[in-house]
Amino acid sequence: MRPLQPLQRQSIDEQVLEQALHWMVLLQSGVSSAADQRACDAWRAQSADHELAWQRLASLNQDLRQTTRNLPPAKARSLLQARSGSSRRTLLKGIAGLAVLGAAGIGVRETGLVPELFSDYRTGTGQRERLQLAGGVELQLDTRSAVDRHATDLSLELGRLLIKTGPQPHWRVRTRDGWVTPGASSKLVIALDLPRTPGSQLQVFTGSAALELAQGDRLTLGAGQQLNFKAGRASPPRSVQTAELAWSDGLLVAERMPLGLLLAHLDRYRRGVLRCAPEIAELPVSGSYSLDNPQASLELLARMLPIKVERVLGIWTTVLPA
């Protein structure tokens, strides 16, 4: 485990990132054609950098994709036509000028991109990262997670974070929905917008944690408890099982989990697109599945269940009835 310092993230060329955003705006704008979709797929397949740029944009909170989807066709057309003579900053200011980003609640830094792309610490698809803070505090970032640091405050911008505290904790963790203050010698998980879990989630495995909601209400959770919180409200506390921490060891443990939900969790750990046919999405699934090798997990599911896995171009995977 290494001291906390900025992650050595794979950088993306500004022009490539601009191209990825161009394709996302085009395909969600209502002015694209089937030929545009094929051209975008071809662009993504041209190089690993292209696919990385696309995945990094796609890993954001869905808000960016919703933003581009909401663009009026006329505005999208003018924005796309202006792209060739515009910088990335100008492009995003054009979107922000439509007041869509603000309505979607996306904070845009002066760089012009949403915060998750520029967080102090982040993990890419399929990565987990262990970090060491002062005072014996340990962190583990899940896949596609992003954290900012401000003195002794941490801000979870994306994904999921495991934190273990020492006997004298002095760190706090913020999400957009509130503040979490871990107790002494505690182990807890804080997550944001996981599949079928909109908003923030707090799980306490050992020790305790104090939660202050965005509107000021406060409550405390003890070991073995979890809850969700969003928009100033918290769900009633409920029990949390140790198996729910298995992701930190690269496993997904399911107990009659709907297939669609299990695939949504696997999708966070793999590149490309993974879709599930609606008619099999509620099939109950139990067992342990590798997050480090999602392909092996898909093959195991196909042997266990009446399903088949179809792949197109190596990046688009659909799970269908057998």
Secondary structure as GFF3:
##gff-version 3
##sequence-region A 1 322
A	DSSP	beta_strand	2	3	.	.	.	ID=ss1
A	DSSP	alpha_helix	14	28	.	.	.	ID=ss2
A	DSSP	alpha_helix	34	46	.	.	.	ID=ss3
A	DSSP	alpha_helix	48	58	.	.	.	ID=ss4
A	DSSP	alpha_helix	63	69	.	.	.	ID=ss5
A	DSSP	alpha_helix	73	82	.	.	.	ID=ss6
A	DSSP	three_ten_helix	83	85	.	.	.	ID=ss7
A	DSSP	alpha_helix	88	96	.	.	.	ID=ss8
A	DSSP	alpha_helix	100	104	.	.	.	ID=ss9
A	DSSP	three_ten_helix	115	118	.	.	.	ID=ss10
A	DSSP	beta_strand	121	122	.	.	.	ID=ss11
A	DSSP	beta_strand	129	132	.	.	.	ID=ss12
A	DSSP	three_ten_helix	134	136	.	.	.	ID=ss13
A	DSSP	beta_strand	138	141	.	.	.	ID=ss14
A	DSSP	beta_strand	146	150	.	.	.	ID=ss15
A	DSSP	beta_strand	153	164	.	.	.	ID=ss16
A	DSSP	beta_strand	172	175	.	.	.	ID=ss17
A	DSSP	beta_strand	178	182	.	.	.	ID=ss18
A	DSSP	beta_strand	187	194	.	.	.	ID=ss19
A	DSSP	beta_strand	197	206	.	.	.	ID=ss20
A	DSSP	beta_strand	208	213	.	.	.	ID=ss21
A	DSSP	beta_strand	218	222	.	.	.	ID=ss22
A	DSSP	beta_strand	225	230	.	.	.	ID=ss23
A	DSSP	beta_strand	233	234	.	.	.	ID=ss24
A	DSSP	beta_strand	238	239	.	.	.	ID=ss25
A	DSSP	three_ten_helix	242	249	.	.	.	ID=ss26
A	DSSP	beta_strand	251	258	.	.	.	ID=ss27
A	DSSP	alpha_helix	259	267	.	.	.	ID=ss28
A	DSSP	beta_strand	273	276	.	.	.	ID=ss29
A	DSSP	three_ten_helix	278	280	.	.	.	ID=ss30
A	DSSP	beta_strand	284	290	.	.	.	ID=ss31
A	DSSP	alpha_helix	294	304	.	.	.	ID=ss32
A	DSSP	beta_strand	307	312	.	.	.	ID=ss33
A	DSSP	beta_strand	316	321	.	.	.	ID=ss34
###
